[in-house]
Amino acid sequence: MKKENFIAPVLLVSLILPGCQLKERELKRPNILFIMTDDHALSAISAYGRYLAKVAPTPNIDRIANEGVRFNNFFCTNSICGPSRACILTGKYSHINGFYKNEGGGDFDGSQQTFPKLLQKAGYETAVIGKWHLGTSPTGFDYYKVLFNKEGQGTYFDPVFEETGGKIIEEKGKYSTTVIKEDALNWLKTGRDITKPFMLMYQFKAPHRPWDPGPGYENYLADITIPHPATFDDNYEGREAAKEAWMRIDGHMNRKDVKIHAPEGLSPEDLEKWNSYGNNDGEFWTPDSTMTDAERKDWKYQHFIKDYLRCVKAADDAIGQVLDYLDESGLAENTIVVYTSDQGFYIGEHGWFDKRFMYEESFHMPCLIRYPGHIKPGTINNDLLLNIDYAPTLLDAAGVSIPDDIQGKSFLPVMEGKTTTPLRDAVYYHYYEYPYWHHVQPHYGIRTDRYKLIHFYYDMDKWELYDLKTDPNELHNLSGIQEFDSVTDDLKLRLDKLKKELKINKSVEELREMTRVQIKRLYKVEAAN
Ligand code: CA
């Protein structure tokens, strides 16, 4: 394949004509490929070397880590789909960008400053292809084609997209991961202005619920028994909010989640009821009444985790094909490739599926970055970083000045090895949505490199303290134990300081009201299901 080479001629001209030097700098700016999946747990990425690494490897995503950096302590500021995406785009916490809940949280205000807009203004060709899930149509992109049906959630099969200018495209008979890959490749090959550097957000629905595997992936892992994570049989002792949550694999997974087909002839309303039975506490069902409790829980887990990993596998392959294209076209050497997900996910840890909690599995986001010539291959970093840091970092890499109102910090010098000074010594987290979908109590908290303090405040008043050094699985709540009072006091002081810095000045009652208020979604009525 012919390599794109638009830099060399300008370099030549610039040697002769000093006035061309600005143009030269512009053209040498890196391209940015920002790859994001939805709900991808670190444990389901083999680059992180965890318990599924050998069972279900992700060799293509791993390429990014092997050729660049793996961040081990990268966190989201609000572990839920739309809000995390809004934080990434704006570089600001949910209470500043205004999009703090998926359910009853209205639409994202697309008129505000985002990093794609700033890059576009600075001469980048910008595009977003795939999942968007922010209500309003994308702004700041020269091209977009984003999932539209199910209020932007999209479907695995027969996905419907909105394209630039509001055109609705129904991809009948197609699988979402495949369509998104083909669209991304087409845009890279022929859809963009090649005289400009590009920033492409390549974003999958996978592996979000309902975990529908695509063509060719249905039998992947079929003959294997997937191991359980260490906390699979957690009893939630000492953790009231965890005990209350409706996200247990055995207790709250519905029939559709594990692909049990409904009887023939049900009305659409009855079919929906049948499929979703299991979502609510006490809706007990079993595929076989002779199973023991442990057998039933494992049966549900095996069905869920295999479909989840099948969705991951298809996304990993689709990512590999785009990485291959970057190599073949010669674009790879001047392209920053980011791999991330909008949050982490429980894939059996604590007996759960889903996200939302500030516990490690859903608080962490994967973050792998390749930037040839700038990041030493195989770098591993343990700094405390946040999703709001993406915007300033990518602006920094593009040579665009970072506006003062962005709350995140550029970690470009960190990943380039130019500094070993940490950006921060603690991170703040806040989750607001309740009760839908999983009855996770709103909470905020602080995490340092060793401790985590969480306050569940909505209709309980419970503090939890964990020592991540001695209890990395967060099974032992140390709050209220006298021996740890000084640790708690210190963390509370640091929490107050962080809240001041981040302009968080609401009372607990005002925070509760933010959860209670239902802001109607005004986005267009969906065209199809
Ligand atoms: Ca998500």
Boltz pocket constraint, residues with backbone or C-beta under 6 A from the ligand:
constraints:
  - pocket:
      binder: B
      contacts: [[A, 37], [A, 38], [A, 39], [A, 80], [A, 81], [A, 208], [A, 342], [A, 343]]
      max_distance: 6.0
